[in-house]
Amino acid sequence: MALLALASLIPGHPKSGDPAIIRLVAKIPAQVQKILHVCLYGVLMLLLVWTLERIQIRNYRFLVSFVIAVSFGAVMEWCQTKVPGRFGTVHDIALNAAGAALGLLVAIFLF
């Protein structure tokens, strides 16, 4: 979650002297960023299900994991509205939720 937050909150327009990682993230095409939303939130979902394995009721663990992943995605999108050159959108929240849903489908078969 910390890595997702860090990547989500990198400014969209690098300034001279910014670290290479900021310049690299700013150069990622928008379409690739959309794919990354789905993939990374799918991985987040799987990691949450795995991390919360102490919750014995499987469906409850899946629900809690999904709510955390989607909520985290929504919060990150809101935070992006405060970062120069970044924009939080409902579309991106939907992509985050779609990634979490795909992660949930995989989790059903793995856990």
GIBELUR-V533528 format. One record per residue. N is the residue number from 0. RES is the residue in three letters. PSI is psi in radians with two decimals (999 if undefined). BURIAL is + if it has 24 or more other ideal C-beta (glycine too) atoms within 12 Angstrom, else -. Layout:
BEGIN
n->N res->RES psi->PSI burial->BURIAL
n->N res->RES psi->PSI burial->BURIAL
END
This chain:
BEGIN
n->0 res->MET psi->-0.64 burial->-
n->1 res->ALA psi->-0.70 burial->-
n->2 res->LEU psi->-0.69 burial->-
n->3 res->LEU psi->-0.75 burial->+
n->4 res->ALA psi->-0.77 burial->-
n->5 res->LEU psi->-0.82 burial->-
n->6 res->ALA psi->-0.60 burial->+
n->7 res->SER psi->-0.45 burial->+
n->8 res->LEU psi->0.21 burial->+
n->9 res->ILE psi->2.32 burial->+
n->10 res->PRO psi->2.54 burial->-
n->11 res->GLY psi->-0.39 burial->+
n->12 res->HIS psi->1.82 burial->-
n->13 res->PRO psi->2.63 burial->-
n->14 res->LYS psi->2.82 burial->-
n->15 res->SER psi->2.39 burial->-
n->16 res->GLY psi->-0.12 burial->-
n->17 res->ASP psi->2.63 burial->-
n->18 res->PRO psi->2.76 burial->-
n->19 res->ALA psi->-0.60 burial->-
n->20 res->ILE psi->-0.64 burial->-
n->21 res->ILE psi->-0.74 burial->+
n->22 res->ARG psi->-0.66 burial->-
n->23 res->LEU psi->-0.84 burial->-
n->24 res->VAL psi->-0.68 burial->+
n->25 res->ALA psi->-0.41 burial->+
n->26 res->LYS psi->-0.09 burial->-
n->27 res->ILE psi->2.16 burial->-
n->28 res->PRO psi->2.63 burial->-
n->29 res->ALA psi->-0.68 burial->-
n->30 res->GLN psi->-0.67 burial->-
n->31 res->VAL psi->-0.66 burial->-
n->32 res->GLN psi->-0.68 burial->+
n->33 res->LYS psi->-0.71 burial->-
n->34 res->ILE psi->-0.70 burial->-
n->35 res->LEU psi->-0.62 burial->+
n->36 res->HIS psi->-0.90 burial->+
n->37 res->VAL psi->-0.85 burial->+
n->38 res->CYS psi->-0.82 burial->-
n->39 res->LEU psi->-0.61 burial->+
n->40 res->TYR psi->-0.43 burial->+
n->41 res->GLY psi->-0.77 burial->+
n->42 res->VAL psi->-0.74 burial->+
n->43 res->LEU psi->-0.77 burial->+
n->44 res->MET psi->-0.82 burial->+
n->45 res->LEU psi->-0.74 burial->+
n->46 res->LEU psi->-0.65 burial->+
n->47 res->LEU psi->-0.77 burial->+
n->48 res->VAL psi->-0.75 burial->+
n->49 res->TRP psi->-0.75 burial->-
n->50 res->THR psi->-0.60 burial->-
n->51 res->LEU psi->0.48 burial->+
n->52 res->GLU psi->-0.29 burial->-
n->53 res->ARG psi->-0.32 burial->-
n->54 res->ILE psi->1.89 burial->-
n->55 res->GLN psi->-0.59 burial->-
n->56 res->ILE psi->1.94 burial->-
n->57 res->ARG psi->-0.86 burial->-
n->58 res->ASN psi->-0.64 burial->-
n->59 res->TYR psi->-0.74 burial->-
n->60 res->ARG psi->-0.74 burial->+
n->61 res->PHE psi->-0.75 burial->+
n->62 res->LEU psi->-0.81 burial->-
n->63 res->VAL psi->-0.77 burial->+
n->64 res->SER psi->-0.76 burial->+
n->65 res->PHE psi->-0.77 burial->+
n->66 res->VAL psi->-0.72 burial->-
n->67 res->ILE psi->-0.82 burial->+
n->68 res->ALA psi->-0.82 burial->+
n->69 res->VAL psi->-0.71 burial->+
n->70 res->SER psi->-0.75 burial->-
n->71 res->PHE psi->-0.76 burial->+
n->72 res->GLY psi->-0.73 burial->+
n->73 res->ALA psi->-0.73 burial->+
n->74 res->VAL psi->-0.72 burial->-
n->75 res->MET psi->-0.68 burial->+
n->76 res->GLU psi->-0.70 burial->+
n->77 res->TRP psi->-0.75 burial->-
n->78 res->CYS psi->-0.59 burial->-
n->79 res->GLN psi->-0.42 burial->+
n->80 res->THR psi->-0.27 burial->-
n->81 res->LYS psi->-0.07 burial->-
n->82 res->VAL psi->2.25 burial->+
n->83 res->PRO psi->2.29 burial->-
n->84 res->GLY psi->0.05 burial->-
n->85 res->ARG psi->2.68 burial->+
n->86 res->PHE psi->2.20 burial->-
n->87 res->GLY psi->2.26 burial->+
n->88 res->THR psi->2.71 burial->-
n->89 res->VAL psi->-0.60 burial->-
n->90 res->HIS psi->-0.75 burial->-
n->91 res->ASP psi->-0.61 burial->+
n->92 res->ILE psi->-0.71 burial->+
n->93 res->ALA psi->-0.68 burial->-
n->94 res->LEU psi->-0.69 burial->+
n->95 res->ASN psi->-0.78 burial->+
n->96 res->ALA psi->-0.68 burial->+
n->97 res->ALA psi->-0.71 burial->+
n->98 res->GLY psi->-0.74 burial->+
n->99 res->ALA psi->-0.68 burial->+
n->100 res->ALA psi->-0.72 burial->+
n->101 res->LEU psi->-0.71 burial->+
n->102 res->GLY psi->-0.65 burial->+
n->103 res->LEU psi->-0.75 burial->+
n->104 res->LEU psi->-0.73 burial->-
n->105 res->VAL psi->-0.73 burial->-
n->106 res->ALA psi->-0.64 burial->+
n->107 res->ILE psi->-0.64 burial->-
n->108 res->PHE psi->-0.45 burial->-
n->109 res->LEU psi->-0.56 burial->-
n->110 res->PHE psi->999 burial->-
END
